[in-house]
Amino acid sequence: MKIKSFLKLVEIQTKVASITPFLLGTVYAYYHFAVFNVQNFIFMLVSLLCIDMCTTTINNYIDYKKANKREGYGYESHNAIVRDNIKEKHVLITIFTLLTVAILFGILLYLNTNEVVLILGGISFLVGIFYTFGPVPISRTPFGEILSGGFMGLLIPFTAMYIHVYDENIIDILYESNNLSIDINVKEVLKITLISLPAAFGIANIMLANNICDIDDDIENKRYTLPIYIGKTPSLVIFNALYYIGYIAIIVALILRILPLITSISLLTFVVIFKNLKAFNKTQLKSETFVLSVKNFVLNNLSLVFTIGLGVIIDRLL
């Protein structure tokens, strides 16, 4: 398989949806706790990228096997297996190789931290696999937006933060004398959750925008997503509301001094995002306006990562 075909198969351009929350949790850990563990950072980055690419490859493979409608909406160019005539054997080898590497580096990360990371990683792996695989993949149900936003937008930033501060008593699990006890620093968990909301809602909206654009084709291919159940208009209302709530979360985090004051600069991105919202509300086409949801996510969350990073620099200089 050529490198170009592999990158298309794993849809490398979409990995920003997992890398950005990862960077968010990392930079927040350094800002809030002044800690950065290089080894754990590399272990999680490799594991995260591989499981994300594995999930995407499974999704493309399942779409290839189950598609009822194979022409008329760019199927030949959209699916790398069809476009590049990739053999099924090579696709399956790619899936199992990526999964193996992801598990290997996940185990290394666990051995370098504690059981909390093992549990969080295990849950993430299961959701990632069953998101696109199984009798009824999550992506083909009305729960795709909730789980993609919740796990990628909330769990990834938290784990990315936790691997640097696993010994700071944020979450402790103790099993002794047949008694299981879990201690959670609720305040710290709520802090990272609050600043992760823009990422969670942004990722959910990428999924939602995709499903809004694909309503007709999803019905044809028996993908019963959220917009099919509630309709296009309510879906657009949710799509818009999630962005507004994400910005409110940033403002609240600034007021509570969870984020550095310079992070307020990221609020200026709302001008561009509001413009994109108007364009998407007017026309919902996969080939034209779907990309706006991706641009919104990148603009909103990378600006947050960048400004928190600036906050770190300013704090260290002062």
Rosetta silent file (secondary structure, phi, psi, omega in degrees, C-alpha in Angstrom):
SEQUENCE: MKIKSFLKLVEIQTKVASITPFLLGTVYAYYHFAVFNVQNFIFMLVSLLCIDMCTTTINNYIDYKKANKREGYGYESHNAIVRDNIKEKHVLITIFTLLTVAILFGILLYLNTNEVVLILGGISFLVGIFYTFGPVPISRTPFGEILSGGFMGLLIPFTAMYIHVYDENIIDILYESNNLSIDINVKEVLKITLISLPAAFGIANIMLANNICDIDDDIENKRYTLPIYIGKTPSLVIFNALYYIGYIAIIVALILRILPLITSISLLTFVVIFKNLKAFNKTQLKSETFVLSVKNFVLNNLSLVFTIGLGVIIDRLL
SCORE:     score description
SCORE:     0.000 S_00000001
   1 L     0.000  130.637  179.380    0.000    0.000    0.000 S_00000001
   2 L   -70.871  153.754 -179.691    1.353    3.420   -0.974 S_00000001
   3 H   -59.176  -40.919 -179.721    1.849    6.052    1.725 S_00000001
   4 H   -60.849  -40.625  179.171   -0.667    8.329   -0.018 S_00000001
   5 H   -68.524  -39.291  178.267   -3.271    5.551    0.037 S_00000001
   6 H   -62.071  -46.351 -179.398   -2.557    4.806    3.707 S_00000001
   7 H   -63.201  -34.272  176.627   -2.977    8.465    4.672 S_00000001
   8 H   -71.917  -39.331 -178.843   -6.258    8.578    2.772 S_00000001
   9 H   -62.741  -42.911 -178.765   -7.404    5.312    4.365 S_00000001
  10 L   -88.530   -2.098 -179.553   -6.790    6.585    7.901 S_00000001
  11 L    49.730   62.333 -172.875   -7.998   10.089    6.920 S_00000001
  12 H   -56.603  -29.430 -178.222   -4.948   11.687    8.501 S_00000001
  13 H   -67.103  -20.008 -178.548   -6.414   15.188    8.145 S_00000001
  14 H   -86.338   -5.946 -177.645   -9.155   14.311   10.656 S_00000001
  15 H   -68.136  -11.627  175.811   -6.668   13.447   13.429 S_00000001
  16 H   -59.916  -25.857 -179.294   -6.779   17.073   14.497 S_00000001
  17 H   -68.735  -22.574  176.673   -9.993   16.102   16.315 S_00000001
  18 H  -104.181  -32.856 -178.447   -8.014   13.938   18.741 S_00000001
  19 H   -70.075  -37.835 -178.679   -4.659   15.737   18.789 S_00000001
  20 H   -63.041  -48.437  175.200   -6.163   19.124   19.690 S_00000001
  21 H   -60.714  -34.192  177.087   -7.881   17.893   22.905 S_00000001
  22 H   -62.066  -45.156  178.551   -4.648   16.059   23.716 S_00000001
  23 H   -67.166  -35.227  178.892   -2.671   19.300   23.402 S_00000001
  24 H   -61.113  -48.646  178.933   -5.324   21.127   25.431 S_00000001
  25 H   -64.514  -36.560 -179.385   -4.957   18.754   28.372 S_00000001
  26 H   -66.322  -49.503 -176.678   -1.165   18.837   28.083 S_00000001
  27 H   -69.024  -31.677  177.238   -0.797   22.609   28.052 S_00000001
  28 H   -67.780  -39.836  178.268   -3.323   22.961   30.884 S_00000001
  29 H   -60.109  -41.250 -179.611   -1.338   20.481   33.001 S_00000001
  30 H   -71.113  -37.595  179.233    1.798   22.533   32.483 S_00000001
  31 H   -67.751  -46.222 -171.717    0.005   25.821   33.191 S_00000001
  32 H   -84.154  -34.853 -175.353   -1.848   24.635   36.282 S_00000001
  33 H  -114.929   -8.373 -178.652    0.648   22.163   37.799 S_00000001
  34 L    57.169   40.866 -179.066    3.963   23.195   36.152 S_00000001
  35 L  -130.925  138.847  174.850    4.630   19.542   35.263 S_00000001
  36 L  -146.114  115.419  179.664    5.497   17.891   31.937 S_00000001
  37 L  -100.936  104.760 -174.307    6.396   14.202   31.628 S_00000001
  38 H   -60.608  -45.129 -177.106    8.030   13.716   28.215 S_00000001
  39 H   -62.151  -47.646  178.674    7.882    9.918   28.262 S_00000001
  40 H   -64.489  -36.156  177.056    4.190    9.759   29.147 S_00000001
  41 H   -58.808  -47.390 -179.108    3.480   12.442   26.554 S_00000001
  42 H   -67.057  -43.957  179.963    5.065   10.324   23.791 S_00000001
  43 H   -57.615  -47.590 -177.771    3.401    7.088   24.955 S_00000001
  44 H   -69.723  -38.628 -179.790   -0.069    8.625   24.936 S_00000001
  45 H   -59.845  -47.363 -179.406    0.475   10.486   21.662 S_00000001
  46 H   -65.050  -46.647 -179.665    1.446    7.311   19.789 S_00000001
  47 H   -61.763  -43.560 -178.874   -1.339    5.234   21.355 S_00000001
  48 H   -64.133  -46.819  179.986   -3.934    7.937   20.712 S_00000001
  49 H   -61.968  -42.744 -177.374   -2.941    8.454   17.077 S_00000001
  50 H   -67.618  -42.308  179.989   -2.897    4.728   16.351 S_00000001
  51 H   -69.914  -32.578  176.653   -6.292    3.986   17.900 S_00000001
  52 H   -66.717  -45.904  178.572   -7.770    6.993   16.104 S_00000001
  53 H   -65.486  -37.233  178.260   -6.352    5.847   12.760 S_00000001
  54 H   -62.827  -45.547  179.666   -7.483    2.286   13.497 S_00000001
  55 H   -61.312  -42.595  179.324  -11.034    3.451   14.219 S_00000001
  56 H   -64.668  -40.829  179.124  -11.153    5.480   11.008 S_00000001
  57 H   -64.092  -41.670  176.878   -9.856    2.538    8.978 S_00000001
  58 H   -61.402  -42.352 -179.884  -12.501    0.267   10.494 S_00000001
  59 H   -60.670  -45.140  178.601  -15.146    2.859    9.661 S_00000001
  60 H   -65.389  -36.163  179.488  -14.029    3.036    6.021 S_00000001
  61 H   -68.927  -43.109  178.435  -13.917   -0.744    5.823 S_00000001
  62 H   -64.647  -41.622  177.190  -17.408   -1.145    7.283 S_00000001
  63 H   -61.496  -39.844  179.132  -18.762    1.538    4.933 S_00000001
  64 H   -63.940  -40.689 -176.895  -17.127   -0.277    2.028 S_00000001
  65 H   -77.663  -33.303 -171.738  -18.671   -3.608    3.022 S_00000001
  66 H  -104.598   -5.931 -175.746  -22.147   -2.362    3.940 S_00000001
  67 L   -60.897  127.177  174.643  -22.771    0.503    1.513 S_00000001
  68 L   -91.361  -29.389 -179.575  -26.021    0.100   -0.421 S_00000001
  69 L  -111.224  111.978 -173.145  -25.541    3.287   -2.397 S_00000001
  70 L  -114.478   12.974  177.839  -22.168    3.356   -4.131 S_00000001
  71 L  -152.836  156.805  175.447  -22.536    6.159   -6.611 S_00000001
  72 L   101.016  -11.849  178.317  -23.933    9.676   -6.866 S_00000001
  73 L  -140.779   34.073  174.892  -22.348   11.223   -3.768 S_00000001
  74 L    78.153   20.083 -178.078  -18.604   10.813   -4.288 S_00000001
  75 H   -57.884  -41.305 -176.355  -18.370    7.277   -2.912 S_00000001
  76 H   -64.150  -32.686 -178.612  -15.685    6.363   -5.435 S_00000001
  77 H   -96.563  -26.050 -176.503  -13.440    9.258   -4.393 S_00000001
  78 H   -75.725  -40.474 -177.319  -14.406    9.494   -0.718 S_00000001
  79 L   -92.053  116.802 -175.637  -13.601    5.905    0.266 S_00000001
  80 H   -62.006  -31.415 -179.020   -9.879    5.174   -0.115 S_00000001
  81 H   -61.913  -39.639  179.727  -10.476    1.429   -0.453 S_00000001
  82 H   -79.050  -47.365 -175.538  -12.476    2.042   -3.628 S_00000001
  83 H   -58.842  -45.024 -175.700  -10.493    4.995   -4.948 S_00000001
  84 L  -102.462    8.077  178.417   -7.081    3.305   -4.690 S_00000001
  85 L    51.911   49.944 -179.513   -8.316   -0.250   -5.148 S_00000001
  86 L   -78.024  132.544 -179.682   -6.802   -1.347   -1.835 S_00000001
  87 L   -68.394  143.073 -179.890   -7.008   -5.078   -1.184 S_00000001
  88 H   -58.048  -36.698  179.961   -9.154   -6.128    1.777 S_00000001
  89 H   -59.392  -41.043 -179.625   -6.219   -8.134    3.133 S_00000001
  90 H   -69.734  -35.042  177.499   -4.101   -4.985    3.322 S_00000001
  91 H   -64.405  -45.333 -179.239   -6.890   -3.065    5.034 S_00000001
  92 H   -65.696  -38.432  176.951   -7.252   -5.774    7.688 S_00000001
  93 H   -62.813  -41.342  178.254   -3.476   -5.896    8.239 S_00000001
  94 H   -61.316  -44.136 -179.455   -3.507   -2.118    8.719 S_00000001
  95 H   -60.376  -49.849 -176.216   -6.321   -2.366   11.267 S_00000001
  96 H   -71.651  -31.109  177.386   -4.630   -5.039   13.369 S_00000001
  97 H   -67.597  -47.142  179.156   -1.199   -3.388   13.155 S_00000001
  98 H   -62.978  -40.902  179.628   -2.529   -0.033   14.335 S_00000001
  99 H   -64.487  -41.139  179.735   -4.533   -1.690   17.098 S_00000001
 100 H   -63.253  -46.089  179.593   -1.486   -3.663   18.279 S_00000001
 101 H   -64.016  -41.341  179.405    0.742   -0.572   18.412 S_00000001
 102 H   -60.888  -44.459  179.721   -1.983    1.395   20.202 S_00000001
 103 H   -66.071  -42.548 -179.073   -2.366   -1.333   22.844 S_00000001
 104 H   -59.347  -49.288 -178.863    1.397   -1.712   23.267 S_00000001
 105 H   -73.065  -26.560  174.454    1.983    1.984   23.928 S_00000001
 106 H   -66.385  -39.661  177.749   -1.150    2.114   26.083 S_00000001
 107 H   -66.135  -41.743  177.493    0.324   -0.635   28.280 S_00000001
 108 H   -60.598  -40.192  178.279    3.627    1.239   28.479 S_00000001
 109 H   -64.276  -42.643  178.415    1.729    4.345   29.563 S_00000001
 110 H   -62.042  -44.797 -179.605   -0.126    2.355   32.240 S_00000001
 111 H   -63.036  -23.940 -178.986    3.113    0.835   33.561 S_00000001
 112 H   -93.226   -6.488 -178.307    4.520    4.341   33.853 S_00000001
 113 L  -127.738 -109.747  179.912    1.447    5.748   35.668 S_00000001
 114 L  -158.265 -172.414 -173.735   -1.332    3.855   37.468 S_00000001
 115 H   -66.310  -26.069  179.950   -4.620    1.959   37.222 S_00000001
 116 H   -60.836  -43.136  179.029   -6.668    5.090   36.509 S_00000001
 117 H   -65.302  -37.823  177.581   -4.927    5.475   33.153 S_00000001
 118 H   -61.478  -44.019 -179.305   -5.523    1.783   32.418 S_00000001
 119 H   -67.239  -47.670  179.746   -9.253    2.173   33.095 S_00000001
 120 H   -62.359  -42.181  179.168   -9.606    5.412   31.122 S_00000001
 121 H   -66.140  -41.184  179.308   -7.596    3.971   28.249 S_00000001
 122 H   -62.478  -43.277  177.822   -9.572    0.736   28.236 S_00000001
 123 H   -62.989  -43.290  179.891  -12.887    2.600   28.096 S_00000001
 124 H   -62.019  -42.668  179.161  -11.578    4.825   25.298 S_00000001
 125 H   -60.626  -46.846 -177.580  -10.399    1.804   23.298 S_00000001
 126 H   -63.086  -45.612  178.950  -13.771    0.071   23.607 S_00000001
 127 H   -63.779  -41.354  179.705  -15.745    3.166   22.613 S_00000001
 128 H   -61.108  -44.138 -179.037  -13.352    3.814   19.734 S_00000001
 129 H   -69.639  -49.763 -176.251  -13.693    0.296   18.340 S_00000001
 130 H   -77.528   -4.433  174.289  -17.446   -0.064   18.813 S_00000001
 131 H   -64.512  -32.956 -177.559  -17.984    3.427   17.458 S_00000001
 132 H  -124.209   -1.553 -174.004  -17.595    1.950   13.983 S_00000001
 133 L  -128.177  156.430  177.912  -17.689   -1.823   14.565 S_00000001
 134 L   112.085  175.483 -179.645  -20.181   -4.382   15.771 S_00000001
 135 L   -55.989  -40.642  177.210  -23.788   -5.351   14.987 S_00000001
 136 L  -133.933   89.133  179.319  -24.909   -1.734   15.492 S_00000001
 137 L   -57.547  142.892 -178.298  -21.941    0.685   15.365 S_00000001
 138 H   -57.723  -35.844 -177.899  -22.380    3.758   17.559 S_00000001
 139 H   -64.668  -17.332 -179.751  -21.798    6.034   14.558 S_00000001
 140 H   -98.619   14.711 -178.742  -24.945    4.620   12.959 S_00000001
 141 L  -123.499  172.159  177.839  -27.109    5.527   15.967 S_00000001
 142 L   -71.572   -2.587 -175.611  -28.420    8.779   17.506 S_00000001
 143 L   -97.506    3.526 -176.779  -25.715    8.542   20.181 S_00000001
 144 H   -59.452  -45.024 -178.216  -22.745    9.255   17.908 S_00000001
 145 H   -65.050  -41.902 -177.549  -22.519   12.961   18.750 S_00000001
 146 H   -64.924  -46.144 -175.777  -22.764   12.405   22.507 S_00000001
 147 H   -75.451  -38.213  178.900  -20.117    9.708   22.660 S_00000001
 148 H   -66.391  -45.788  178.658  -17.698   11.265   20.168 S_00000001
 149 H   -67.663  -42.975 -177.933  -17.875   14.653   21.893 S_00000001
 150 H   -65.301  -47.575 -175.476  -17.900   13.189   25.386 S_00000001
 151 H   -80.912  -43.322 -179.394  -15.035   10.777   24.994 S_00000001
 152 H   -77.466  -37.840 -175.655  -12.810   12.672   22.562 S_00000001
 153 H   -84.487  -25.393 -178.526  -13.593   16.139   23.873 S_00000001
 154 H  -110.336  -47.291 -175.005  -13.652   15.381   27.606 S_00000001
 155 H   -71.313  -38.161 -179.855  -11.823   12.127   28.291 S_00000001
 156 H   -64.673  -48.900  178.244   -8.796   12.875   26.084 S_00000001
 157 H   -60.451  -40.104 -179.714   -8.011   16.276   27.700 S_00000001
 158 H   -63.846  -47.177 -179.760   -8.473   14.823   31.173 S_00000001
 159 H   -64.134  -40.314  179.136   -6.227   11.832   30.456 S_00000001
 160 H   -62.043  -33.466  175.170   -3.672   14.074   28.727 S_00000001
 161 H   -75.198  -45.580 -171.716   -3.556   16.165   31.882 S_00000001
 162 H   -63.375  -34.827 -177.208   -3.657   13.218   34.282 S_00000001
 163 L   -64.358  -17.983  177.409   -0.631   11.380   32.833 S_00000001
 164 L   -91.885  -22.394 -173.736    1.527   14.298   33.971 S_00000001
 165 L  -129.716   32.046 -177.084    0.005   14.600   37.464 S_00000001
 166 L   -62.060  -18.909 -179.794   -1.063   11.021   38.254 S_00000001
 167 L  -101.296   17.187 -179.049    0.672   11.292   41.617 S_00000001
 168 L   -99.702   12.859  176.361   -1.139   14.510   42.623 S_00000001
 169 L    62.264   34.961  175.439   -4.146   12.684   44.171 S_00000001
 170 L   -76.036  -46.054  170.896   -6.658   13.894   41.568 S_00000001
 171 E  -137.985  125.862  178.029   -8.097   10.389   41.286 S_00000001
 172 E  -125.744  133.560  176.958   -6.925    7.526   43.485 S_00000001
 173 E  -117.970  125.231 -178.304   -8.167    3.934   43.354 S_00000001
 174 E  -130.057  125.222  175.274   -7.355    1.659   46.277 S_00000001
 175 E  -116.427  115.557 -176.096   -8.292   -2.005   46.652 S_00000001
 176 E  -149.487  130.475  178.855   -7.484   -3.405   50.078 S_00000001
 177 L    53.409   47.249  178.506   -8.988   -6.178   52.191 S_00000001
 178 L    64.049   15.310  177.633  -11.793   -6.727   49.640 S_00000001
 179 E  -113.819  130.005  178.287  -12.695   -3.047   49.844 S_00000001
 180 E  -107.352  124.360  179.118  -12.569   -0.782   46.804 S_00000001
 181 E  -126.658  140.167  179.344  -12.267    2.931   47.417 S_00000001
 182 E  -126.931  120.679  178.008  -12.116    5.757   44.891 S_00000001
 183 E  -108.002  126.571 -178.307  -11.061    9.257   45.900 S_00000001
 184 E  -124.575  128.757  173.103  -11.760   12.071   43.429 S_00000001
 185 L   -81.644   90.401 -172.478  -10.662   15.668   43.667 S_00000001
 186 H   -58.093  -38.470 -177.987  -13.961   16.996   42.340 S_00000001
 187 H   -60.267  -45.922 -179.113  -12.692   20.569   42.081 S_00000001
 188 H   -69.906  -37.050  178.438   -9.839   19.661   39.751 S_00000001
 189 H   -64.564  -41.314  179.071  -12.021   17.343   37.660 S_00000001
 190 H   -66.927  -34.399  178.609  -14.603   20.096   37.213 S_00000001
 191 H   -62.374  -51.622 -178.240  -11.902   22.565   36.179 S_00000001
 192 H   -67.681  -32.399  177.352  -10.561   20.417   33.340 S_00000001
 193 H   -64.343  -43.528 -178.851  -14.114   19.512   32.337 S_00000001
 194 H   -60.626  -47.825 -177.307  -15.083   23.174   32.053 S_00000001
 195 H   -75.853  -12.327  178.580  -12.193   24.139   29.795 S_00000001
 196 H   -89.134  -10.440 -177.323  -12.730   20.982   27.721 S_00000001
 197 H   -58.324  -41.867  176.895  -16.338   21.828   26.832 S_00000001
 198 H   -58.246  -37.159  177.993  -15.410   23.798   23.680 S_00000001
 199 H   -69.373  -44.539 -179.616  -13.506   20.739   22.424 S_00000001
 200 H   -60.623  -46.980 -178.826  -16.314   18.348   23.362 S_00000001
 201 H   -71.126  -34.076  178.633  -18.974   20.469   21.659 S_00000001
 202 H   -65.536  -42.110  178.293  -16.741   21.162   18.659 S_00000001
 203 H   -68.104  -42.725  177.062  -16.152   17.454   18.048 S_00000001
 204 H   -58.792  -37.477 -178.935  -19.844   16.670   18.555 S_00000001
 205 H   -73.055  -27.903  173.729  -20.661   19.353   15.993 S_00000001
 206 H   -63.403  -46.217  177.702  -18.292   17.864   13.412 S_00000001
 207 H   -63.665  -43.634 -177.893  -20.255   14.623   13.721 S_00000001
 208 H   -65.379  -44.141  178.905  -23.569   16.479   13.749 S_00000001
 209 H   -61.270  -42.022  178.206  -22.694   18.572   10.680 S_00000001
 210 H   -60.654  -44.240 -178.318  -21.650   15.427    8.839 S_00000001
 211 H   -71.775  -32.284  176.404  -24.918   13.708    9.693 S_00000001
 212 H   -65.244  -43.669  179.999  -27.012   16.753    8.765 S_00000001
 213 H   -66.959  -27.486 -172.834  -25.370   16.862    5.361 S_00000001
 214 L  -103.121   16.866 -175.303  -25.822   13.107    4.884 S_00000001
 215 H   -51.481  -52.374 -177.173  -29.462   12.703    5.925 S_00000001
 216 H   -64.129  -45.590 -179.036  -30.671   11.403    2.552 S_00000001
 217 H   -69.320  -33.506  178.845  -27.677    9.148    1.943 S_00000001
 218 H   -67.728  -36.333  175.553  -27.751    7.817    5.521 S_00000001
 219 H   -62.412  -42.607  179.328  -31.377    6.780    5.107 S_00000001
 220 H   -61.982  -38.286 -177.017  -30.364    4.967    1.925 S_00000001
 221 L   -97.650   12.082  175.100  -27.510    3.219    3.725 S_00000001
 222 L    60.747   43.890  173.035  -29.543    2.516    6.889 S_00000001
 223 L  -107.525  102.380 -172.752  -27.565    4.827    9.189 S_00000001
 224 L   -93.513   79.321 -174.652  -30.165    6.108   11.643 S_00000001
 225 L   -85.449  176.226 -177.324  -28.355    9.116   13.067 S_00000001
 226 H   -56.357  -48.127 -179.936  -29.585   11.917   15.349 S_00000001
 227 H   -60.343  -28.439  178.009  -30.731   14.286   12.544 S_00000001
 228 H   -70.061  -35.151 -179.479  -32.855   11.509   11.071 S_00000001
 229 H   -77.062  -40.844 -173.338  -34.639   11.039   14.393 S_00000001
 230 H  -105.364  -12.222  178.345  -35.186   14.680   15.343 S_00000001
 231 L    97.838  162.631 -175.283  -35.142   16.393   11.942 S_00000001
 232 H   -69.255  -45.063 -176.172  -32.886   18.955   10.258 S_00000001
 233 H   -62.446  -50.338  176.122  -34.205   22.119   11.935 S_00000001
 234 H   -60.392  -33.539  178.643  -33.829   20.906   15.559 S_00000001
 235 H   -64.559  -39.642  178.089  -30.392   19.551   14.610 S_00000001
 236 H   -67.565  -35.573  176.875  -29.328   22.987   13.395 S_00000001
 237 H   -61.704  -45.946  178.369  -30.596   24.542   16.639 S_00000001
 238 H   -63.666  -43.132  179.864  -28.414   22.130   18.628 S_00000001
 239 H   -55.016  -47.595  179.866  -25.493   22.741   16.254 S_00000001
 240 H   -69.459  -43.968 -175.598  -25.604   26.490   16.910 S_00000001
 241 H   -61.564  -37.495 -178.028  -26.308   26.218   20.649 S_00000001
 242 H   -62.769  -35.981  177.113  -23.275   24.028   21.316 S_00000001
 243 H   -66.408  -43.534  179.998  -20.912   26.702   20.003 S_00000001
 244 H   -61.015  -44.824 -179.342  -22.523   29.382   22.171 S_00000001
 245 H   -64.233  -36.537  178.088  -22.289   27.191   25.276 S_00000001
 246 H   -60.599  -42.104  178.552  -18.632   26.461   24.489 S_00000001
 247 H   -70.757  -34.697  175.933  -17.790   30.161   24.510 S_00000001
 248 H   -62.162  -38.494  179.058  -19.783   30.664   27.713 S_00000001
 249 H   -61.738  -39.846  178.267  -17.646   27.922   29.298 S_00000001
 250 H   -64.320  -43.414  179.606  -14.482   29.838   28.385 S_00000001
 251 H   -61.702  -43.834  178.604  -15.892   33.036   29.904 S_00000001
 252 H   -62.234  -42.352  179.477  -16.826   31.211   33.116 S_00000001
 253 H   -63.441  -34.518  176.683  -13.331   29.671   33.291 S_00000001
 254 H   -69.039  -43.402  179.502  -11.831   33.143   32.918 S_00000001
 255 H   -61.736  -39.263 -179.168  -14.057   34.586   35.650 S_00000001
 256 L   -82.748   -0.184  179.137  -13.096   31.727   37.988 S_00000001
 257 L    62.056   30.857  173.928   -9.423   32.263   37.070 S_00000001
 258 L   -78.013  -33.065  178.232   -9.045   28.699   35.871 S_00000001
 259 L  -109.590  151.766  177.206   -7.569   30.047   32.641 S_00000001
 260 L   -65.840  151.253 -176.662   -4.993   32.837   32.275 S_00000001
 261 H   -57.269  -33.743 -177.853   -6.412   36.248   31.434 S_00000001
 262 H   -64.460  -17.581  177.999   -4.715   36.260   28.039 S_00000001
 263 H   -63.310  -19.353  178.463   -6.988   33.362   27.045 S_00000001
 264 H   -59.111  -21.914  177.148   -9.704   35.989   26.582 S_00000001
 265 H   -60.357  -33.022 -178.366   -8.095   36.645   23.194 S_00000001
 266 H   -63.668  -20.783  179.411   -9.502   33.312   22.017 S_00000001
 267 H   -66.385  -21.979  179.573  -13.009   34.757   22.385 S_00000001
 268 H   -65.000  -20.518  179.858  -12.310   36.903   19.316 S_00000001
 269 H   -66.215  -15.979 -179.187  -12.585   33.761   17.173 S_00000001
 270 H   -61.517  -28.510  179.211  -16.345   33.916   17.701 S_00000001
 271 H   -59.277  -46.603  179.845  -16.527   36.583   14.964 S_00000001
 272 H   -70.696  -42.774 -177.984  -15.336   34.066   12.352 S_00000001
 273 H   -64.845  -37.872  177.299  -17.313   31.173   13.813 S_00000001
 274 H   -62.092  -40.074  177.047  -20.523   33.221   13.824 S_00000001
 275 H   -63.002  -42.401  178.256  -19.982   33.931   10.130 S_00000001
 276 H   -65.784  -36.077  177.631  -19.455   30.221    9.476 S_00000001
 277 H   -61.793  -43.703  179.471  -22.607   29.380   11.421 S_00000001
 278 H   -61.611  -40.298  179.798  -24.666   31.665    9.197 S_00000001
 279 H   -66.901  -40.874 -179.411  -23.225   29.990    6.096 S_00000001
 280 H   -71.982  -36.928  177.875  -23.958   26.482    7.392 S_00000001
 281 H   -61.985  -31.001 -178.878  -27.463   27.422    8.522 S_00000001
 282 H   -77.717  -43.314 -177.377  -28.145   28.600    4.994 S_00000001
 283 L  -138.500  129.714  178.129  -26.720   25.577    3.149 S_00000001
 284 L  -116.905   89.258 -179.510  -25.858   22.103    4.407 S_00000001
 285 L  -126.423  132.714 -178.538  -23.755   20.398    1.747 S_00000001
 286 L   -59.075  -39.138 -175.102  -20.992   17.864    2.367 S_00000001
 287 L   -79.496  -15.036 -173.763  -18.930   19.218   -0.519 S_00000001
 288 L  -121.051  -50.584 -170.163  -19.275   22.897    0.437 S_00000001
 289 L  -110.889  -12.053  178.664  -20.196   23.718    4.034 S_00000001
 290 L   -57.864  -39.014 -177.458  -19.399   20.629    6.120 S_00000001
 291 H   -59.184  -20.590  178.949  -15.769   21.734    6.298 S_00000001
 292 H   -62.764  -33.417  179.121  -16.909   24.810    8.245 S_00000001
 293 H   -67.372  -35.652  177.597  -17.529   22.626   11.313 S_00000001
 294 H   -69.451  -44.197  178.329  -13.937   21.387   11.127 S_00000001
 295 H   -61.640  -40.127  178.394  -12.623   24.938   10.696 S_00000001
 296 H   -60.789  -45.459 -179.182  -14.703   26.077   13.668 S_00000001
 297 H   -61.826  -48.181 -178.238  -13.284   23.324   15.857 S_00000001
 298 H   -63.545  -46.863 -177.486   -9.678   24.014   14.863 S_00000001
 299 H   -62.035  -48.565 -177.017  -10.017   27.786   15.192 S_00000001
 300 H   -64.443  -49.984 -170.837  -11.765   27.701   18.562 S_00000001
 301 H   -83.922  -34.690  175.965   -9.674   25.045   20.263 S_00000001
 302 H   -69.250  -32.117  175.648   -6.223   25.720   18.829 S_00000001
 303 H   -66.197  -34.221  177.297   -6.641   29.369   19.800 S_00000001
 304 H   -67.463  -45.136  177.885   -7.436   28.127   23.319 S_00000001
 305 H   -61.040  -45.516 -177.414   -4.340   25.903   23.351 S_00000001
 306 H   -63.872  -43.917 -177.226   -2.184   28.727   21.981 S_00000001
 307 H   -72.618  -33.084  174.002   -3.390   31.350   24.467 S_00000001
 308 H   -65.053  -39.189  176.323   -3.004   29.009   27.450 S_00000001
 309 H   -60.367  -41.184  175.846    0.523   28.403   26.185 S_00000001
 310 H   -62.612  -38.212  177.039    1.081   32.149   26.115 S_00000001
 311 H   -60.075  -38.498  177.557   -0.231   32.247   29.664 S_00000001
 312 H   -62.851  -47.021 -178.104    2.426   29.712   30.663 S_00000001
 313 H   -62.029  -47.059  179.953    5.178   31.819   29.087 S_00000001
 314 H   -61.891  -42.482 -179.395    3.940   35.036   30.706 S_00000001
 315 H   -63.783  -39.871 -179.151    3.560   33.327   34.095 S_00000001
 316 H   -71.401  -35.822  179.607    7.086   31.927   33.965 S_00000001
 317 H   -68.573  -36.342 -179.058    8.583   35.261   32.893 S_00000001
 318 L   -84.465    0.000    0.000    6.846   37.152   35.672 S_00000001
